[in-house]
Amino acid sequence: MIGIIGCGASGMLAAITAAREGASVTVFEHNEKAGRKLLATGNGKCNLTNDNQSPDNFRGDDRESIGRILDIFTKDDELAFFREIGIVTKEKRGYRYPHSEQAASVVNALVSEMERLRVRVIFGADVTGVEKDGDSYVISYTCGGKASEARVSSCILACGGPAGERLGESDAGFRILKKLGVPVGRYVPALVPLLAENKHAKTVSGVRLEAGVTLTVSERDGDVSEYQEHGEIVFTDYGVSGIPVMQLSRFAAVALDRGGRVTITLNFMPEYTAEEVSEEIERRAKGEHFSNRSVEEALEGLVPGKLRYAVLLRAEVDPVKNADRLTDREIAAVVSELTAMTLTVTGTRPFANAQVTCGGVALAEIDPQSCEVKSMPGLFVTGELLDMDGNCGGYNLQWAFATGAIAGRAAAKR
Ligand SMILES: Cc1cc2nc3c(=O)[nH]c(=O)nc-3n(C[C@H](O)[C@H](O)[C@H](O)COP(=O)(O)OP(=O)(O)OC[C@H]3O[C@@H](n4cnc5c(N)ncnc54)[C@H](O)[C@@H]3O)c2cc1C
């Protein structure tokens, strides 16, 4: 019998693939339902995968092994699998969703296929440990307050990471692996909002706008790297959020974990050069259309009002002073705040607010052909427990489905 811990994205793919190969499968799931996190994905629409398969969207220390795994179960294999069980997709800017745009359709289709294949799922089963005993594995779990054990010939750890803790996730998988003696690398939250020092956070909290975002990471050894994104950001009382910030967050989290320094630089007028912005501010300071206006009034229309106010305070310009009294130094400071507002990043929001875990089991520990732990035949690791964190856009689910399918097939063959 194959025991699978976790009835989430990778666990369900593993169960279906193994059962299709004729294996007897039992899934242990601590929630009362399958795929609770899956239901929350893509704002309830479930972004399954993406037509843009550039390797840059799949991040981790071992890019070669990531590529090998994704070549075994490709995006097209995933789409064909879902079509087979009734999920045709809708494409939006390359992002793939179920045609119903309901994550529940994906979960229901997976559950129906598991039922058809007579996969046994024990809900409310909280797995507390796995031990190797000769050629088999003993899974210890509690269910309804009662402690039980199950002996299996192969065990697939598909219990995800601590990201999205509000959905009942935990780091149980990492703890189980460590106890088994499988090395687990450091792990941090990713696809997560950033905490940033901002004296004017209260003023700008809630402001949303398009911005160019540059994350600068200075490592302790003096190495400096820059990462860039563009899109809608949101100021919050703790720092900054929005898709471009989330995309860059894993670089910040890793660097801060290593003791590095991180800043985030926001360009609120990325369509213009700094010279063009400077000319525009000078025109407003000196032009007749703006005479007798305060600086704050003269900057109307460039960025939302609350942000305009914060820009002036940060540039040390009195917002009520007359625009025609702006000095060259002040104009330069305002331009700098509009095109390169730089905030020190002090951390990330916790795992509960993250979409994925960055780090975990190094891919060197597993055979990419099977996701089997090299030092422990019969033990397989999938999904978020492995060292791959994808960009926003369906890459994390694609990874979960691919590793689940590969592990399920290999466990059944074993
Ligand atoms: C809010 C949110 C939105 C997201 N949106 C997207 C998106 O649109 N597209 C995308 O690609 N990715 C998205 N992700 C990421 C994606 O959901 C995960 O990367 C993916 O689900 C990981 O799959 P997994 O199988 O490793 O873990 P999971 O899907 O988390 O499944 C793990 C399962 O194991 C169970 N479990 C855990 N511990 C135990 C235990 N001790 N005993 C028994 N069972 C246990 C859990 O209850 C869970 O059912 C999102 C994540 C979040 C939090």
The ligand as an SDF file (V2000), in Angstrom:
LIG
                    3D

 53 58  0  0  0  0  0  0  0  0999 V2000
   -3.9190   32.2520   -0.7950 C   0  0  0  0  0  0  0  0  0  0  0  0
   -3.0850   31.4280   -1.7570 C   0  0  0  0  0  0  0  0  0  0  0  0
   -3.3080   31.5490   -3.1250 C   0  0  0  0  0  0  0  0  0  0  0  0
   -2.5300   30.8140   -4.0260 C   0  0  0  0  0  0  0  0  0  0  0  0
   -2.7990   30.9110   -5.3610 N   0  0  0  0  0  0  0  0  0  0  0  0
   -2.0830   30.1790   -6.2460 C   0  0  0  0  0  0  0  0  0  0  0  0
   -2.3870   30.1890   -7.6450 C   0  0  0  0  0  0  0  0  0  0  0  0
   -3.3790   30.7840   -8.0930 O   0  0  0  0  0  0  0  0  0  0  0  0
   -1.5880   29.4730   -8.4890 N   0  0  0  0  0  0  0  0  0  0  0  0
   -0.5100   28.7470   -8.0260 C   0  0  0  0  0  0  0  0  0  0  0  0
    0.1960   28.1360   -8.8280 O   0  0  0  0  0  0  0  0  0  0  0  0
   -0.2350   28.6560   -6.7030 N   0  0  0  0  0  0  0  0  0  0  0  0
   -0.9970   29.3320   -5.8090 C   0  0  0  0  0  0  0  0  0  0  0  0
   -0.7280   29.2270   -4.4640 N   0  0  0  0  0  0  0  0  0  0  0  0
    0.3270   28.2820   -4.0220 C   0  0  0  0  0  0  0  0  0  0  0  0
   -0.1800   26.8320   -4.0820 C   0  0  0  0  0  0  0  0  0  0  0  0
   -1.4560   26.7510   -3.4960 O   0  0  0  0  0  0  0  0  0  0  0  0
    0.7830   25.8750   -3.3670 C   0  0  0  0  0  0  0  0  0  0  0  0
    2.0800   26.0650   -3.8580 O   0  0  0  0  0  0  0  0  0  0  0  0
    0.3620   24.4130   -3.5600 C   0  0  0  0  0  0  0  0  0  0  0  0
   -0.9480   24.2010   -3.0720 O   0  0  0  0  0  0  0  0  0  0  0  0
    1.3290   23.4870   -2.8470 C   0  0  0  0  0  0  0  0  0  0  0  0
    0.8750   22.1680   -3.0370 O   0  0  0  0  0  0  0  0  0  0  0  0
    1.2680   21.0130   -1.9980 P   0  0  0  0  0  0  0  0  0  0  0  0
    0.6350   19.7960   -2.4620 O   0  0  0  0  0  0  0  0  0  0  0  0
    2.7210   21.0310   -1.7450 O   0  0  0  0  0  0  0  0  0  0  0  0
    0.5920   21.5050   -0.6310 O   0  0  0  0  0  0  0  0  0  0  0  0
   -0.9290   21.8110   -0.2850 P   0  0  0  0  0  0  0  0  0  0  0  0
   -1.7270   22.0530   -1.4920 O   0  0  0  0  0  0  0  0  0  0  0  0
   -0.8480   22.8660    0.7580 O   0  0  0  0  0  0  0  0  0  0  0  0
   -1.4440   20.4650    0.3600 O   0  0  0  0  0  0  0  0  0  0  0  0
   -0.9310   19.9700    1.5670 C   0  0  0  0  0  0  0  0  0  0  0  0
   -2.0210   19.1630    2.2640 C   0  0  0  0  0  0  0  0  0  0  0  0
   -1.4440   18.4760    3.3580 O   0  0  0  0  0  0  0  0  0  0  0  0
   -2.2750   18.5780    4.4900 C   0  0  0  0  0  0  0  0  0  0  0  0
   -1.4390   18.4220    5.6780 N   0  0  0  0  0  0  0  0  0  0  0  0
   -0.4770   19.2550    6.1440 C   0  0  0  0  0  0  0  0  0  0  0  0
    0.0820   18.7560    7.2400 N   0  0  0  0  0  0  0  0  0  0  0  0
   -0.5380   17.5670    7.4960 C   0  0  0  0  0  0  0  0  0  0  0  0
   -0.3930   16.5770    8.5090 C   0  0  0  0  0  0  0  0  0  0  0  0
    0.4960   16.7070    9.4950 N   0  0  0  0  0  0  0  0  0  0  0  0
   -1.2100   15.4900    8.4670 N   0  0  0  0  0  0  0  0  0  0  0  0
   -2.1200   15.3440    7.4730 C   0  0  0  0  0  0  0  0  0  0  0  0
   -2.2940   16.2490    6.4940 N   0  0  0  0  0  0  0  0  0  0  0  0
   -1.5120   17.3450    6.5010 C   0  0  0  0  0  0  0  0  0  0  0  0
   -2.8920   19.9940    4.3400 C   0  0  0  0  0  0  0  0  0  0  0  0
   -4.0860   20.1340    5.0650 O   0  0  0  0  0  0  0  0  0  0  0  0
   -3.1080   20.0640    2.8380 C   0  0  0  0  0  0  0  0  0  0  0  0
   -4.3650   19.5670    2.4420 O   0  0  0  0  0  0  0  0  0  0  0  0
   -1.4980   29.9500   -3.5380 C   0  0  0  0  0  0  0  0  0  0  0  0
   -1.2980   29.8270   -2.1560 C   0  0  0  0  0  0  0  0  0  0  0  0
   -2.0790   30.5500   -1.2640 C   0  0  0  0  0  0  0  0  0  0  0  0
   -1.8370   30.3900    0.2130 C   0  0  0  0  0  0  0  0  0  0  0  0
  1  2  1  0
  2  3  1  0
  2 52  2  0
  3  4  2  0
  4  5  1  0
  4 50  1  0
  5  6  2  0
  6  7  1  0
  6 13  1  0
  7  8  2  0
  7  9  1  0
  9 10  1  0
 10 11  2  0
 10 12  1  0
 12 13  2  0
 13 14  1  0
 14 15  1  0
 14 50  1  0
 15 16  1  0
 16 17  1  0
 16 18  1  0
 18 19  1  0
 18 20  1  0
 20 21  1  0
 20 22  1  0
 22 23  1  0
 23 24  1  0
 24 25  2  0
 24 26  1  0
 24 27  1  0
 27 28  1  0
 28 29  2  0
 28 30  1  0
 28 31  1  0
 31 32  1  0
 32 33  1  0
 33 34  1  0
 33 48  1  0
 34 35  1  0
 35 36  1  0
 35 46  1  0
 36 37  1  0
 36 45  1  0
 37 38  2  0
 38 39  1  0
 39 40  1  0
 39 45  2  0
 40 41  1  0
 40 42  2  0
 42 43  1  0
 43 44  2  0
 44 45  1  0
 46 47  1  0
 46 48  1  0
 48 49  1  0
 50 51  2  0
 51 52  1  0
 52 53  1  0
M  END
$$$$
